[in-house]
Amino acid sequence: MRLVIADDHPLFRMGLKYALIHQGFDVVAEAADGLAALDACRLHQPDAALLDVKMPGMTGIEVCEKLRLSNPNVVSVLITTFSEPAIVQAARAAGARGYVSKETDPESLARQLRDIVAHPEIDRLPHVDVPRLTPRESEVLPLLAQGYSNKEIAKNLGVSPDTVKDHLARLYAKLDAGDRTEAVSRARSIGLLH
């Protein structure tokens, strides 16, 4: 299997390369940033690209998105220490087919990569619970995030402050939050706010 690997940490990238070569992979190129990873994938047409989520120039998620549009036969797999719900959601939307931890041992990583590339139609990203908001809750949430008071939200939406209070109570319950700050933070972490 032909791979491009991309990570901005040289020692980690080198260790990953040799671990994968030892597992029988053909590492055709390596890159230290997202733009170089994209160029390497376009040039070498690998079976898969193993991409760090956070890289300079272009994130691994942005590379996934570009590859999905320009090189759909390259299977994008993210390797990361980050598993925040918002990152998982963004990775899924960008077309990543897998999501593996940097703490995975080489044998397990090799098995996961082979499985992901053999069955790219199966989504291997972690499941993230995102609550469904009503249309009105979806209008209240961004105003809450902008720091509006209940009175200001009510005026903005043309409803009473008591109605806003009811919407907020339901939002807090859905987001498992105890207050405004926690609700906004949780909504951002699961991708409900950008």
C-alpha positions in Angstrom: 0.0 0.0 0.0 1.4 3.4 -1.0 1.2 6.1 1.6 1.9 9.8 2.0 2.4 10.8 5.6 2.2 14.4 6.9 3.1 15.7 10.3 4.9 18.9 11.3 7.0 17.2 14.0 10.1 15.8 12.2 10.9 13.1 14.8 7.4 11.8 15.0 7.1 11.8 11.2 10.4 9.9 10.9 9.3 7.4 13.5 6.0 6.9 11.8 7.6 6.4 8.4 9.9 3.7 9.7 7.2 2.0 11.7 5.0 1.8 8.6 7.8 0.7 6.3 8.5 -2.1 8.9 4.8 -3.0 8.7 5.1 -3.4 4.9 3.8 -0.1 3.6 5.4 1.9 0.8 5.8 5.5 2.1 6.1 7.3 -1.2 6.4 10.8 0.3 6.3 12.7 3.6 5.4 16.3 4.3 5.8 18.8 7.1 2.7 20.9 6.3 -0.7 20.7 4.7 0.2 22.3 1.4 3.2 20.0 0.9 0.9 17.0 1.8 -1.6 18.1 -0.8 1.2 18.5 -3.5 2.6 15.1 -2.6 -0.8 13.4 -2.9 -1.3 15.0 -6.3 2.1 14.0 -7.5 2.3 10.4 -6.2 -1.4 9.4 -6.2 -1.0 7.2 -3.1 -3.6 4.7 -1.8 -3.9 6.7 1.4 -2.8 9.9 3.1 -2.1 9.8 6.8 -2.5 13.4 7.9 -1.9 15.1 11.2 -4.9 17.2 12.2 -3.0 20.4 13.2 -0.3 21.4 10.7 0.9 24.8 9.5 -0.3 26.1 6.1 -3.3 23.9 5.9 -4.7 21.6 8.5 -5.1 17.9 7.9 -8.9 18.4 7.7 -8.5 21.1 5.0 -6.2 18.6 3.1 -9.0 16.0 3.4 -11.5 18.4 1.9 -9.2 19.3 -1.0 -8.3 15.6 -1.7 -12.0 14.6 -1.6 -12.6 17.1 -4.4 -9.4 16.7 -6.5 -8.2 13.2 -5.7 -11.2 11.2 -4.5 -9.3 7.9 -4.9 -6.8 8.9 -2.1 -8.2 7.7 1.2 -7.7 10.3 3.9 -6.9 9.2 7.4 -6.2 11.6 10.3 -3.7 10.8 12.9 -4.0 13.0 16.0 -4.0 13.4 19.8 -7.1 15.6 19.5 -10.6 14.0 19.7 -12.8 17.0 20.4 -16.3 16.5 18.9 -16.0 19.6 16.7 -12.8 18.3 15.1 -14.4 14.9 14.5 -17.4 16.6 13.0 -15.2 18.7 10.7 -13.2 15.7 9.7 -16.3 13.7 8.8 -17.6 16.7 6.7 -14.3 17.0 4.9 -14.4 13.3 3.8 -11.9 11.7 6.2 -12.4 7.9 6.3 -10.5 7.2 9.5 -9.2 8.8 12.7 -6.4 7.2 14.6 -4.6 8.1 17.8 -0.9 9.0 17.8 -0.7 6.7 20.8 -1.6 3.6 18.7 1.1 1.0 18.5 2.5 0.3 15.0 0.8 -3.1 14.5 -2.6 -1.7 15.4 -2.1 1.3 13.2 -1.1 -1.0 10.3 -4.3 -3.1 10.8 -6.4 0.0 11.0 -4.9 1.5 7.8 -5.3 -1.7 5.8 -8.9 -2.0 7.0 -9.8 1.7 6.2 -8.2 1.5 2.7 -9.9 -1.9 2.0 -13.3 -0.6 3.0 -13.3 3.2 2.4 -17.1 3.3 2.3 -17.2 2.6 6.0 -16.9 5.7 8.3 -14.3 4.9 10.9 -14.5 8.2 12.8 -15.6 8.3 16.4 -19.4 8.8 17.0 -20.3 12.2 18.4 -23.7 12.9 19.9 -25.0 16.2 18.6 -28.4 17.2 20.1 -31.1 18.3 17.7 -32.1 21.9 18.2 -35.5 23.3 17.3 -35.4 26.2 14.8 -36.0 28.7 17.6 -33.2 27.2 19.8 -31.0 27.5 16.7 -31.8 31.2 16.7 -31.3 31.7 20.4 -27.9 29.9 20.6 -25.8 32.3 18.4 -27.3 35.3 20.2 -26.4 33.7 23.5 -22.9 33.2 22.2 -22.7 36.9 21.3 -23.3 37.8 24.9 -26.9 39.1 24.5 -29.0 39.2 27.6 -32.4 37.5 27.8 -34.1 40.8 27.3 -31.9 41.5 24.2 -32.6 38.1 22.8 -36.3 38.5 23.4 -36.3 41.9 21.6 -34.2 40.5 18.7 -36.6 37.5 18.2 -39.8 39.4 19.0 -40.7 37.1 21.9 -41.1 37.6 25.7 -38.2 37.3 28.1 -40.0 34.4 29.7 -40.1 32.6 26.3 -36.4 33.1 26.0 -35.9 31.7 29.5 -37.8 28.5 28.4 -35.7 28.1 25.3 -32.5 28.6 27.4 -33.7 26.0 29.9 -34.2 23.5 27.0 -30.8 24.4 25.5 -29.0 23.9 28.8 -30.6 20.5 29.2 -29.8 19.4 25.6 -26.2 20.6 26.0 -25.8 19.2 29.5 -24.8 22.7 30.7 -25.4 24.5 33.9 -25.0 28.1 32.7 -24.6 30.4 29.6 -20.8 30.0 29.4 -20.9 26.3 29.7 -23.7 26.1 27.1 -21.8 28.2 24.6 -18.5 26.2 25.2 -20.3 22.9 24.8 -22.1 24.1 21.6 -18.7 25.1 20.1 -17.0 21.9 21.0 -19.6 19.8 19.2 -19.8 22.0 16.2 -23.1 23.8 16.8 -21.4 27.1 16.8 -18.5 28.2 14.5 
